[in-house]
Amino acid sequence: MNEKQIANRDKIIYFKNLISFFYTFEELPQLLKEVQKERQLKQQRYGINNYKSYMEKEKVNNPLFQRFKQIKN
């Protein structure tokens, strides 16, 4: 957790081993930067092919992806 996340603990929810961060509309650019940074770090750590494989498996197996699909449709 970085300093800003610690300072904004009221925007963090822990539920069933899932950490949710909440952002205002004004903070969306920051959110996008953090998502891109996390993605880059995982690609560097695991390699692009392993990362892509992991994401494909998660689309099928992870209930969060299924829930997003339901909301999207």
C-alpha positions in Angstrom: 0.0 0.0 0.0 1.4 3.4 -0.8 1.2 6.5 1.3 -1.9 7.9 -0.4 -3.8 4.6 0.1 -2.9 4.6 3.7 -4.1 8.2 4.1 -7.4 7.3 2.4 -8.2 4.1 4.4 -11.9 5.1 4.3 -11.8 4.4 0.6 -10.6 0.8 1.1 -12.9 -2.1 1.9 -11.7 -5.6 2.9 -14.2 -8.3 2.2 -13.7 -12.1 1.7 -10.0 -11.8 0.9 -10.8 -9.1 -1.6 -9.4 -5.5 -1.3 -11.6 -2.9 -3.0 -10.4 0.6 -3.5 -12.9 3.4 -4.2 -12.2 6.4 -6.3 -14.1 9.6 -7.1 -14.6 10.8 -10.7 -11.8 13.3 -10.1 -9.5 10.5 -9.2 -10.1 8.4 -12.3 -6.8 9.5 -14.0 -4.9 8.3 -10.9 -6.8 5.0 -11.0 -6.0 4.4 -14.6 -2.3 5.1 -13.9 -2.3 2.7 -11.0 -3.9 -0.1 -13.1 -1.4 0.5 -15.9 1.5 0.4 -13.4 0.3 -2.8 -11.8 -0.1 -4.4 -15.2 3.4 -3.4 -16.3 4.9 -4.7 -13.1 3.2 -8.1 -13.5 4.3 -8.3 -17.1 7.9 -7.5 -16.1 7.8 -10.0 -13.3 6.1 -12.9 -15.1 6.7 -12.2 -18.7 4.0 -11.1 -21.3 3.1 -14.6 -22.4 2.6 -15.9 -18.8 0.6 -12.7 -18.0 -1.7 -13.1 -21.0 -2.2 -16.8 -20.1 -3.0 -15.9 -16.5 -5.6 -13.3 -17.6 -7.3 -15.7 -20.0 -7.6 -18.3 -17.3 -9.0 -15.6 -14.9 -11.6 -14.6 -17.4 -13.0 -18.1 -17.3 -12.5 -19.0 -13.6 -12.7 -15.8 -11.6 -16.2 -14.9 -10.3 -15.3 -11.2 -10.5 -14.9 -11.4 -14.3 -18.2 -13.2 -14.5 -19.9 -10.5 -12.3 -18.4 -7.8 -14.6 -19.8 -9.6 -17.6 -23.3 -9.7 -16.0 -23.2 -6.0 -15.3 -21.8 -5.2 -18.7 -24.5 -7.1 -20.6 
